[in-house]
């Protein structure tokens, strides 16, 4: 039941740094419990757009993103939750 409230997960990236990922709205689905802001999706200037210094990537579909630090991955998820 606690997992019903989880909107994002954060984990180490195989490429270095950290990823944040949206939790699907249904098990095995491609929807998102909480979508990230549309302007983040595929943005080339993600760090300046979000104010998160090490934000480097947001997938064009918006379900996954990357930062260089754990703190910044957490910050991106918080901003998305509050948007």
Secondary structure, 3 states (H helix, E strand, C coil): CHHHHCCEEEEECCCCCEEEEECCCCCCCCCCCCCCCHHHCCCCCHHHHHCCCCEEEECCCCCEEEECCHHHHHHHHHHHHHC
